[in-house]
Amino acid sequence: MSKKKNAIVHSVKHSETDYAKGLRYLRRRFPEFKTLSDNFKPEFNLKTKRSLYESLIRAVANQQLHMKAAATITSRFIALYPGKKFPTPEQVLNTSDEVLRGCGFSSNKVKAIKEIALKTVEGVVPSKKETAKLSNEELIARLVPLRGIGQWTVEMVLLFQLGRLDIWPVDDFGIRRGYQIWKGLKTMPTAKELKHEGDPYAPYQSILSLHLWQLSNTTKSV
């Protein structure tokens, strides 16, 4: 991801066995990737499993904010609903815009959060059970039209919350910069130029992505 960190630590749904299997496959098939993975080892926290509804609201809450500020606002939001680890869509819809803005959300974020809640009630945002049956492409097509949700946001949720192992987010600055460093390119590739470069690494493009993020985050200059 584009934020600077020494290591990438996120919550993902897939098991360590799935990740290890994919890592072994890429290391065996691609010598250049083997060298990359020898030097950069992304870290993982595999414990948290959130619904798509909750993940999308948290993603909106985090947009354009530092992590500490986003965490504070999200905590205030959850505190509006005592006894709940996270509010239901119906509870969010029954909360006034003024109260939500009081948590620190902008007017645009309030509209986005309420649309996510509404579309969850309507079935557009799928349940955990239904989500497991849908492909990455199907989920992207269904979720990108939602207010405040672009393809990059959906891809981050798919990778870091649902643990999908075949995500190649070419719109991300860190991915493009990491690829430039990895390949020794003079200029950073565009999203269009990078679009199909991940194809050979399917069905484990997420594993390559994680390594490129860490390469980018730990390399000060190209």
Helices and strands as residue ranges (DSSP letters): E 9-11, H 16-29, H 31-39, E 43-45, H 52-62, H 67-79, H 89-93, H 97-101, H 107-122, H 128-131, H 136-143, H 151-160, H 173-183, H 191-194, G 199-201, H 205-217
